[in-house]
Amino acid sequence: MSGFLQQREKILAASLIIVFFLLNFSIASRSPFGGWMDEVGYVDPGLNLAAGKGWTSTTYPWETDREFFAGTSPLYPGGLSIWVRIFGISMVSARSYCYFLFSVGMLLLWLGTFRFNLLTPAYRVFWIVILSTEYSMNWMARNERYDVWIFIGLALAWFGASLRGPWAKFPLIFTGCFLIPCAGFVGAPYVFLVASVAIVLTKWKFWKEAVTGMAGAGFGVVGVGLFFFAFGRLQAFRECVGHRTLIGQSKERSPLEIFLYPMDDWAVAVMIGLLIVLSLYYWKYRLPSATPWLGLAWGMVILMPCLMLSRGVFVMMYFYMLIIPLSLAILQLVLSALASVRGRFLAMAVTVIMGILCLGGLPGRLYTSWKEWDFRDPQHIRDFVRAYIHPDDAVLTDYPFYFELRDYVKFLATPWYCDVVPPDEAQRIDVALIRNNDSSNVIQDPSSLPRIGGGWIKVAVFPTPEMMAKHWGATNFPTFTLYRREIPSP
């Protein structure tokens, strides 16, 4: 079996990456059902740029001044604008951009591991499965945020570090780490963390590679600053970065909460539990070969919350930064345990558990999407929009309806844009389609639509009663109410 995998590992690895891309693509129209908040926020400027509307957005209020999108992620929307010019502007097209980037990153990550000769052919293939299906990793591959470009940068730097020739090695490391802050500033301190850990654990063996990575990240930060300076939006960009740091977070949240790993993804807690068991095993038998991998795993587990203090929050979107090195270290420790008879049972048990962790991610999303295929059909959203909203309307819409409405109505804004919407645009809005749980009845309390004003009548709800009756037992999808502003009497 090992010989078979060794001969065909490259074909099998490439085939798995393609299969996982196709599986994600197969449910692109169903999962999530309609757009979701961060997805809409990060695709909007890219789609507007592709549509000839400039680098603008009416989504996140602290990242726009109606003239230029001052978000922290110029790389993601910029690349998306090129992608949709080729494949068209649609929800499926925008999501497939994310799947494609993840697949490229996964290939580079596997190539680097292959060239470093880490793990074994079987466990390298298994690692592809883990990173492609585990809940947080798969969410990163599907969430339409800048994180997928951070993943690309990390994978490119990892692949570059595995090369021998300095003329290829160091430019690739530099380029990969340069891309990371261009995608999202949260990645810059992560580069310095990983590089510092690598220097310590390898006893300065890879110090040149680490310093090159740090230099790339530093130049990336400067490059993003120059980008916004060139367009006269540096101050808006600085305010956006400030909002996304600990200073800009709610004072009600204690920074110590970051050190209590959120249970948004129970697989992370299980991996840390497996690491504890493996640590006790290697401590009992005093096996020095495991020291670097234990150091990597525990270093990342302990230091990641410290790094996230700069962000002010440690949420599931950033778990991939921990899962990638942690899963690699665990699998390497498993292989060391397999080499001895006394550790074989432990190694097999850990392998099985790591496999089970994959079920809650992509397999779970596939199951839910296929089970509720008809309920999640975007045609339901399209029919609702066409029935109650007209092309000449100016609409304030919640996120699930974004893709259907953006090229259908003359003006479109999302709820968070209400915080900064100018008076002239506020007066134009004549339709509001908002989630019930996020606001009170706007007929009775117009203040629930800040800066928009009152005078609303209730028109319809989504999902419609007919839709719920037909698809009884489907996922508990939120209820949205459509309001139309009353036309003043002459």
PyMOL commands that set and color helices and strands:
alter all, ss='L'
color gray80, all
select helices_A, chain A and resi 2-26+37-50+61-63+75-87+91-116+121-133+135-142+147-161+166-183+187-201+207-230+234-243+246-248+255-259+266-285+288-308+316-318+320-338+341-360+362-371+379-388+399-405+415-419+423-428+436-438+446-448+465-470
alter helices_A, ss='H'
color red, helices_A
select strands_A, chain A and resi 394-397+411-413+431-435+456-462+480-485
alter strands_A, ss='S'
color yellow, strands_A
deselect
rebuild
show_as cartoon
